[in-house]
Amino acid sequence: MSEERQYRDILAELEHIAFCRPNDGVELVLAAGDVYAKSMELDGIAECKRGKDGVFEVKFFDRTRALELLYRLRQEEQPSQRAAFLALLQGQEEGP
């Protein structure tokens, strides 16, 4: 995948996280998992688990952080800055 394509995919995903509605995630919690999740928009959910006590917990992505990062990336629309961002991202994926 080209760096330009990868950069555009990252921007698209950040936009989706920043602007998605949490309604289906809230419905999932209120229904305690007894819903047909395939028809739901759950892209804003970062984590979903059921505890030992049966409590269903959903954690959402930080939409404010996604907006902040999206704004910063849009301000830095120069190819050299994109390459630096992608290099940083790949370094984080590899870990220490």
Secondary structure, 3 states (H helix, E strand, C coil): CCHHHHHHHHHHHHHHHHHCCCHHHHHHHHCCCCCCHHHCCCCCEEEEEECCCCCEEEEECCHHHHHHHHHHHHHCCCHHHHHHHHHHHHHHHHCC
